[in-house]
Amino acid sequence: MSGGALAGIRVIDLTSVVVGPTTTLYLADCGADVIKVEAPGGDLMRTLGGPSKSGELSSKFMHFNRNKRSLVLDLKQERGRAALHRLIATADVFVANIRPAALERLELGAEALRGRYKRLVVCNLMGFGRGGRYRDRPAYDTIIQGLSGVADCNRRAAGEPRYVPMVFADHVVGLIAAQCITAALFQRERTGEGQAIEVPMFENMAAFVLAEHMGGLTFLPSRGPSGDLRLLDPMGKPVPTLDGYICVSANTDAQAFALFDIIGRPELKNDPRFSSVQARLANVRAYFDVRAMSFRTRTTAEWLEILAKADIPAGRMHTLESLVADEHLADTEFFRAVDHPVEGKIVDMQFPNRFSAGNRDDYRPPPLLGGDSVAILREIGYGGDEIDEMVKSKATIDGRRG
Amino acid sequence: MSGGALAGIRVIDLTSVVVGPTTTLYLADCGADVIKVEAPGGDLMRTLGGPSKSGELSSKFMHFNRNKRSLVLDLKQERGRAALHRLIATADVFVANIRPAALERLELGAEALRGRYKRLVVCNLMGFGRGGRYRDRPAYDTIIQGLSGVADCNRRAAGEPRYVPMVFADHVVGLIAAQCITAALFQRERTGEGQAIEVPMFENMAAFVLAEHMGGLTFLPSRGPSGDLRLLDPMGKPVPTLDGYICVSANTDAQAFALFDIIGRPELKNDPRFSSVQARLANVRAYFDVRAMSFRTRTTAEWLEILAKADIPAGRMHTLESLVADEHLADTEFFRAVDHPVEGKIVDMQFPNRFSAGNRDDYRPPPLLGGDSVAILREIGYGGDEIDEMVKSKATIDGRRG
């Protein structure tokens, strides 16, 4: 077995793009055997995430799909559906981000699965909760970012509506789903029974954003505007230095007063606008303006030394390139070069969390489309002839190469 | 018991601000009994997160701390430390975001705790992995955003380095920690043993950002620039309409071709720049420019109807205010008014995920500082006189009101 807290757990993964692959990545990194069931066309992220030698292993796909196996099944064919059910019978978890109506046509609705497999944990990732009027709408990351207030937060902070430049809603909701599934597995150990979980993206992202930004609207009647005004302040951003930018955070009195000292403005400690957490909150613009004007005189490296001595949290602003070359990450062997059977040498990132009982200790390179079809079909009892038949009828693809 | 997949699990929570409170919020929402152990000064977020009637229940604090109980212990006093150990002896999980050296001074280091409490799951949230040179640096959300490339992604997309305007790194890493803890609880059911987990913020956020944006640097030697150029494109943003903005996502051929039809540019389907996923990826700027120019002629509502008919994912851009008034969220009873004993009526957001075996079915309003001290000390066997002594010596605070 692979090792890791979820070793011995098998996950059948009918998801694609980001939200589902994120969910199962965290399960895989904890040791689960994740079988990625792909339609013959493959996960769109194989190509959408950028070019690759193979044409099917974009960099983004690879980072979200290491430690998983790929089985191609054409679920439009009876043979494909039958194989999927034989596989589910061996599994602990079933995850899908397919719309409920389509799942039901495939006899993969939560109720049908729970009826057949009492110990199965079924997780349906959906755009919108089933009780509301958006339930049949498509959910794409940008759509959810727009609906959940992410773009509006950026508008308030930066003057223009923008998305967070990541597949952000998917990625966050994938983490939430991974925790929900793991909690259901925990409960199954106690009760012996599986269950079905519904994880709606919109509601989760609304909660994610509004936990931070409901602000005065949290009180009834409201006691002020929405939004955490510190975070939404246009000046709440990295601060220019002589040669770049620096990130500085001085929240407590001790930190703020030390900041006033090192920038040569000790009198501000007694300024009623800045003399307490609440005062600085009420005068956040003025406080950030002081900060923004104070660091242009020295280089980032000089300031980092001064700030560290004064016990004021600060850090450099990495570019993506300098991040990849970061010395601390080198110390912790965060990056490692691995040989991919088709792509050649690639950079893998370590799962960063350390479990004293042991982390997953094997590594599977991101799979080719159907690269594990034959092995998995054999594992669930298919004979060589049956597999040949399935390949011939295109119910599966044998994606092995070389 | 509370119900929920983690019902019966007790969590001792020595965290504050956002990363730890997020971790334990998700555990609490799944039914765990989370005891928030606060120093006499209380979690900084009580004030930093905005004003409140009580002066200690900012809106942000409330959203991250519902369904938890607050016990004040002064760990600088022997009495406080003794009470904490009596409490830990009753617990399943211990979470802290205190620096390792300080934890060890309090005899709360992972090894010490594991030695005494074999079944305990210990989770240490840390800024940086212990094996690297940043290990003693302070980790604040903005610092981690700057270091992990978040601010640089915004620079590339929008021309200016900015943070995501949320306590984003904390919030994401809190979700990761919740999943890790839950996985360790699962494993404990199988092995009978607890373990210690280290969750470093920087490494987790580097992985979060680079999974999306390592791009061509994923290959060795590199095959192109870092970054998902679709997401980092300056035009990858909500699109102006006659009366506002609309969020539109057309990734597949079917979606892109339908888009060209409805904007009256069917000839673009045969344009080699736009005729496949890979072509649109290589010409993303031109593709987004077409999109940006095409929606100014009608209102958002008109476009939403047209796009829905053409099966092109689209949505409105909510403001935080319109999000709170969203009709789908009203349908699903996502928001509910609850009576807070001190703050009066407040808006709570439902945990959005549905577990068929049952969600947590009680609700605890966000606690006053030390509001549960007396009840918890009684539960772990303290007599009335002992509790009075502790209050008198300020080893605890009895925060009950009214």
Contacts between the chains, C-beta under 8 A, distances in Angstrom:
chain1	res1	chain2	res2	distance
A	4	B	183	8.0
A	5	B	180	7.8
A	5	B	183	3.8
A	5	B	184	5.5
A	5	B	186	6.3
A	5	B	187	4.2
A	6	B	183	5.6
A	6	B	186	6.8
A	6	B	187	7.6
A	8	B	190	7.9
A	26	B	176	7.3
A	26	B	179	5.7
A	30	B	179	7.8
A	30	B	180	7.5
A	30	B	183	4.7
A	44	B	251	6.8
A	44	B	252	6.8
A	44	B	277	7.4
A	47	B	277	5.1
A	47	B	278	6.0
A	47	B	281	7.8
A	48	B	230	8.0
A	48	B	251	6.1
A	48	B	277	5.8
A	48	B	281	7.0
A	49	B	228	7.0
A	50	B	215	6.1
A	50	B	216	7.4
A	50	B	224	7.6
A	50	B	228	6.9
A	50	B	281	7.1
A	51	B	223	7.2
A	51	B	224	7.2
A	51	B	278	7.2
A	51	B	281	7.8
A	52	B	219	7.9
A	53	B	219	8.0
A	59	B	214	5.7
A	59	B	215	5.4
A	59	B	216	6.9
A	59	B	217	7.9
A	59	B	218	3.7
A	59	B	219	7.2
A	60	B	211	7.0
A	60	B	212	6.2
A	60	B	215	7.9
A	60	B	228	6.2
A	62	B	218	6.3
A	63	B	210	7.1
A	63	B	211	3.8
A	63	B	212	7.6
A	63	B	214	6.6
A	63	B	218	7.1
A	64	B	211	6.1
A	110	B	356	7.4
A	114	B	356	7.2
A	128	B	328	6.1
A	129	B	328	7.6
A	129	B	332	4.4
A	129	B	334	7.7
A	129	B	352	6.7
A	129	B	354	7.8
A	131	B	331	5.8
A	131	B	332	4.4
A	131	B	333	7.6
A	132	B	327	7.8
A	132	B	328	3.8
A	132	B	329	7.0
A	132	B	330	7.9
A	132	B	331	3.6
A	132	B	332	4.3
A	133	B	327	6.1
A	133	B	328	5.2
A	133	B	331	5.5
A	134	B	328	4.2
A	137	B	308	7.8
A	137	B	315	7.4
A	138	B	311	7.9
A	138	B	313	4.1
A	139	B	313	7.6
A	140	B	249	4.0
A	140	B	251	7.7
A	140	B	313	4.4
A	141	B	249	7.4
A	142	B	238	8.0
A	142	B	247	5.1
A	142	B	248	7.6
A	142	B	249	4.7
A	143	B	247	5.2
A	143	B	249	6.0
A	143	B	313	5.5
A	143	B	314	6.6
A	143	B	315	3.9
A	144	B	315	7.7
A	145	B	247	7.2
A	146	B	238	5.8
A	146	B	245	7.7
A	146	B	246	7.9
A	146	B	247	3.3
A	146	B	315	5.2
A	146	B	316	6.8
A	146	B	317	4.3
A	146	B	318	6.9
A	147	B	247	7.5
A	147	B	315	5.0
A	147	B	316	6.8
A	147	B	317	7.6
A	147	B	318	5.4
A	147	B	323	7.3
A	147	B	326	7.7
A	148	B	318	7.0
A	148	B	323	6.7
A	149	B	318	5.5
A	149	B	319	7.1
A	149	B	320	4.9
A	149	B	323	4.7
A	151	B	237	7.6
A	151	B	238	5.4
A	151	B	245	7.6
A	151	B	247	7.1
A	151	B	317	5.3
A	152	B	317	6.6
A	152	B	318	6.3
A	152	B	319	4.8
A	152	B	320	5.8
A	152	B	323	7.7
A	153	B	165	4.6
A	153	B	166	6.9
A	153	B	320	7.3
A	154	B	165	6.4
A	156	B	165	7.3
A	157	B	162	6.8
A	157	B	165	4.2
A	158	B	158	6.3
A	158	B	160	7.3
A	158	B	162	5.9
A	160	B	158	7.3
A	160	B	237	7.2
A	161	B	237	6.4
A	161	B	238	4.6
A	161	B	245	5.4
A	161	B	317	5.9
A	162	B	157	6.8
A	162	B	158	5.9
A	162	B	237	4.7
A	162	B	238	7.5
A	163	B	231	7.7
A	163	B	236	6.8
A	163	B	237	6.2
A	163	B	238	7.5
A	164	B	164	5.3
A	165	B	153	4.6
A	165	B	154	6.4
A	165	B	156	7.3
A	165	B	157	4.2
A	165	B	231	4.6
A	165	B	232	5.4
A	165	B	236	7.0
A	166	B	153	6.9
A	166	B	208	7.9
A	166	B	209	7.0
A	166	B	212	4.8
A	166	B	213	7.4
A	166	B	228	8.0
A	166	B	231	6.2
A	167	B	212	6.2
A	167	B	231	7.1
A	171	B	208	6.7
A	171	B	211	7.9
A	171	B	212	7.4
A	172	B	172	6.5
A	172	B	175	6.9
A	175	B	172	6.9
A	175	B	175	4.1
A	175	B	176	6.1
A	175	B	179	6.5
A	176	B	26	7.3
A	176	B	175	6.1
A	176	B	353	7.0
A	177	B	353	7.9
A	178	B	179	4.8
A	179	B	26	5.7
A	179	B	30	7.8
A	179	B	175	6.5
A	179	B	178	4.8
A	179	B	179	4.1
A	179	B	182	5.7
A	180	B	5	7.8
A	180	B	30	7.5
A	180	B	353	5.2
A	180	B	355	7.3
A	182	B	179	5.6
A	182	B	182	4.1
A	182	B	183	5.1
A	182	B	186	6.1
A	183	B	4	8.0
A	183	B	5	3.9
A	183	B	6	5.6
A	183	B	30	4.7
A	183	B	182	5.2
A	183	B	355	7.9
A	184	B	5	5.5
A	184	B	355	6.7
A	184	B	357	7.5
A	185	B	186	5.1
A	186	B	5	6.3
A	186	B	6	6.8
A	186	B	182	6.1
A	186	B	185	5.1
A	186	B	186	4.5
A	186	B	189	6.4
A	187	B	5	4.2
A	187	B	6	7.6
A	187	B	357	6.4
A	189	B	186	6.4
A	189	B	189	3.7
A	189	B	190	6.8
A	190	B	8	7.9
A	190	B	189	6.8
A	191	B	357	7.3
A	193	B	357	6.9
A	195	B	355	5.9
A	195	B	356	4.4
A	195	B	357	4.1
A	196	B	355	7.9
A	196	B	356	4.3
A	197	B	353	6.1
A	197	B	354	6.7
A	197	B	355	5.5
A	197	B	356	7.3
A	198	B	353	6.6
A	198	B	354	4.3
A	199	B	352	7.6
A	199	B	353	5.1
A	200	B	352	5.6
A	200	B	353	7.6
A	202	B	328	7.1
A	203	B	329	7.1
A	203	B	332	6.6
A	203	B	334	5.7
A	203	B	350	7.6
A	203	B	352	3.4
A	204	B	352	5.0
A	204	B	353	7.2
A	206	B	323	6.2
A	206	B	326	7.6
A	206	B	329	6.4
A	206	B	334	6.8
A	206	B	349	7.4
A	206	B	352	7.8
A	207	B	334	7.9
A	207	B	349	4.9
A	207	B	350	8.0
A	207	B	351	7.8
A	207	B	352	5.8
A	208	B	166	7.9
A	208	B	171	6.7
A	209	B	166	7.0
A	209	B	320	7.6
A	209	B	323	7.6
A	210	B	63	7.1
A	210	B	320	7.3
A	210	B	323	7.0
A	210	B	324	7.3
A	210	B	349	6.2
A	211	B	60	7.0
A	211	B	63	3.8
A	211	B	64	6.0
A	211	B	171	7.9
A	211	B	349	7.2
A	212	B	60	6.2
A	212	B	63	7.6
A	212	B	166	4.8
A	212	B	167	6.2
A	212	B	171	7.3
A	213	B	166	7.4
A	213	B	320	5.6
A	214	B	59	5.7
A	214	B	63	6.6
A	214	B	320	7.5
A	214	B	324	7.1
A	214	B	347	6.7
A	214	B	349	7.9
A	215	B	50	6.1
A	215	B	59	5.4
A	215	B	60	7.9
A	215	B	320	7.9
A	216	B	50	7.4
A	216	B	59	6.9
A	217	B	59	7.9
A	217	B	320	7.6
A	217	B	321	7.4
A	217	B	324	5.7
A	217	B	347	6.8
A	218	B	59	3.7
A	218	B	62	6.3
A	218	B	63	7.1
A	218	B	346	5.6
A	218	B	347	5.4
A	219	B	52	7.9
A	219	B	53	7.9
A	219	B	59	7.2
A	219	B	343	6.5
A	219	B	344	7.1
A	219	B	345	7.3
A	219	B	346	5.8
A	219	B	347	7.7
A	220	B	337	5.7
A	220	B	344	7.3
A	220	B	345	3.8
A	220	B	346	6.5
A	220	B	347	6.3
A	223	B	51	7.2
A	224	B	50	7.6
A	224	B	51	7.2
A	226	B	320	4.0
A	226	B	321	5.9
A	226	B	324	7.3
A	227	B	320	6.1
A	228	B	49	7.0
A	228	B	50	6.9
A	228	B	60	6.2
A	228	B	166	8.0
A	230	B	48	8.0
A	231	B	163	7.7
A	231	B	165	4.6
A	231	B	166	6.2
A	231	B	167	7.1
A	232	B	165	5.4
A	236	B	163	6.8
A	236	B	165	7.0
A	237	B	151	7.6
A	237	B	160	7.2
A	237	B	161	6.4
A	237	B	162	4.6
A	237	B	163	6.2
A	238	B	142	8.0
A	238	B	146	5.8
A	238	B	151	5.4
A	238	B	161	4.6
A	238	B	162	7.5
A	238	B	163	7.5
A	245	B	146	7.7
A	245	B	151	7.6
A	245	B	161	5.4
A	246	B	146	7.9
A	247	B	142	5.1
A	247	B	143	5.2
A	247	B	145	7.1
A	247	B	146	3.3
A	247	B	147	7.5
A	247	B	151	7.1
A	248	B	142	7.6
A	249	B	140	4.0
A	249	B	141	7.4
A	249	B	142	4.7
A	249	B	143	6.1
A	251	B	44	6.8
A	251	B	48	6.1
A	251	B	140	7.6
A	252	B	44	6.8
A	277	B	44	7.4
A	277	B	47	5.1
A	277	B	48	5.8
A	278	B	47	6.0
A	278	B	51	7.2
A	281	B	47	7.8
A	281	B	48	7.0
A	281	B	50	7.1
A	281	B	51	7.8
A	308	B	137	7.8
A	311	B	138	7.9
A	313	B	138	4.1
A	313	B	139	7.6
A	313	B	140	4.4
A	313	B	143	5.5
A	314	B	143	6.6
A	315	B	137	7.4
A	315	B	143	3.9
A	315	B	144	7.7
A	315	B	146	5.3
A	315	B	147	5.0
A	316	B	146	6.8
A	316	B	147	6.8
A	317	B	146	4.3
A	317	B	147	7.6
A	317	B	151	5.3
A	317	B	152	6.6
A	317	B	161	5.9
A	318	B	146	6.9
A	318	B	147	5.4
A	318	B	148	7.0
A	318	B	149	5.5
A	318	B	152	6.3
A	319	B	149	7.1
A	319	B	152	4.7
A	320	B	149	4.9
A	320	B	152	5.8
A	320	B	153	7.3
A	320	B	209	7.6
A	320	B	210	7.3
A	320	B	213	5.6
A	320	B	214	7.5
A	320	B	215	7.9
A	320	B	217	7.6
A	320	B	226	4.0
A	320	B	227	6.1
A	321	B	217	7.5
A	321	B	226	5.9
A	323	B	147	7.4
A	323	B	148	6.7
A	323	B	149	4.7
A	323	B	152	7.7
A	323	B	206	6.2
A	323	B	209	7.6
A	323	B	210	7.0
A	324	B	210	7.3
A	324	B	214	7.1
A	324	B	217	5.7
A	324	B	226	7.2
A	326	B	147	7.7
A	326	B	206	7.6
A	327	B	132	7.7
A	327	B	133	6.1
A	328	B	128	6.1
A	328	B	129	7.6
A	328	B	132	3.8
A	328	B	133	5.2
A	328	B	134	4.2
A	328	B	202	7.1
A	329	B	132	7.0
A	329	B	203	7.1
A	329	B	206	6.4
A	330	B	132	7.9
A	331	B	131	5.8
A	331	B	132	3.6
A	331	B	133	5.5
A	332	B	129	4.4
A	332	B	131	4.4
A	332	B	132	4.3
A	332	B	203	6.6
A	333	B	131	7.6
A	334	B	129	7.7
A	334	B	203	5.7
A	334	B	206	6.8
A	334	B	207	7.9
A	337	B	220	5.7
A	343	B	219	6.6
A	344	B	219	7.1
A	344	B	220	7.3
A	345	B	219	7.3
A	345	B	220	3.8
A	346	B	218	5.6
A	346	B	219	5.8
A	346	B	220	6.5
A	347	B	214	6.7
A	347	B	217	6.8
A	347	B	218	5.4
A	347	B	219	7.7
A	347	B	220	6.3
A	349	B	206	7.4
A	349	B	207	4.9
A	349	B	210	6.2
A	349	B	211	7.2
A	349	B	214	7.9
A	350	B	203	7.7
A	350	B	207	8.0
A	351	B	207	7.8
A	352	B	129	6.7
A	352	B	199	7.6
A	352	B	200	5.6
A	352	B	203	3.5
A	352	B	204	5.1
A	352	B	206	7.8
A	352	B	207	5.9
A	353	B	176	7.0
A	353	B	177	7.9
A	353	B	180	5.2
A	353	B	197	6.2
A	353	B	198	6.6
A	353	B	199	5.1
A	353	B	200	7.6
A	353	B	204	7.2
A	354	B	129	7.8
A	354	B	197	6.7
A	354	B	198	4.3
A	355	B	180	7.3
A	355	B	183	7.9
A	355	B	184	6.7
A	355	B	195	5.9
A	355	B	196	7.9
A	355	B	197	5.5
A	356	B	110	7.3
A	356	B	114	7.2
A	356	B	195	4.5
A	356	B	196	4.3
A	356	B	197	7.3
A	357	B	184	7.5
A	357	B	187	6.4
A	357	B	191	7.3
A	357	B	193	6.9
A	357	B	195	4.1
